[in-house]
């Protein structure tokens, strides 16, 4: 593996006829679910791991409920470095198996990401070891900027709004920074969270970085209790509309997306798709929060925490 070449692939940005029909204006999808490890995370985590490898890093340690860990394990394997991934107990068994398929050592610790992260920090104290924070690091944000740079080249014209899901804020940091870089700084971003995994929304309402008491949403991969300070600062500086959807809306979006595009994404990604499927963008327009929309770009962030069985179970649980 060429250590200089990015570890992520260039993903397509496609026009979605079904979502455009639903929205009433053209909807474009940046298909990050097509990344080899299953989500956008490989962009930022891959960039972080590559830079560390170039400086002589000998081992990778990451705490993640799935996607960040998968990206770290995949990056480490390509870079020929051993990886230890710490998972909270809420992580599905099949995700742990996917990590082992990438030759990673899996440790189970804590009931939420924050607890798993404390354990990862302890075992990553060796100076030759890279601690991979899945969303709070400048190299991670820089890596995520690349998806906006690609989208600019792929779209026929700039969108009037960009939609992205938020967990701890790594993706949103990269999206906002990338938009500044390509001259899209004036375009508003709709930041989607599910109720019960809404640390950014709570922080913005309270006007300070705030820790929520627990993750009660089915969207476990939006499950950071506290957003990174950088995303809070960027949201205060630029036009970011923080918006919530229910778990039911997120699952409904996953099911509709599976029918419309024959692709499975997890509820954390369903939150951004719900902005279109549940009419949230139209509602924001009606309330004067967004101007005229001629087209929208939705980041389909993906996620490996989904299977056909899981989607069917959610469908039954939420009576969809």
Protein Blocks (a to p, Z undefined) as FASTA:
>chain_A
ZZkbcfbdcddddddfklmmmnopacddddfklpmnopaklmmmmmmmmmmmmnopabdc
dddfklmmmmmmmmmmmnopacdddddfklcfklmmmmmmnopacddedjbfklmmmmmm
mmmmpfkbccddfklcfklmmmmmmmmmmmmmmpmbdcfbdcdddfklmmmmmmmmmmmm
nopmmpccdddddehiamkmmmmmnopacddfbdcbfblmlmcfbdcfklmmmmmmmccd
dddddfklmmmmmmmmmmmnopacdfklmmmmmmmmnommmmmmmnopaccdfbdcddde
bpjkbcfklmmmmmmmnoZZ
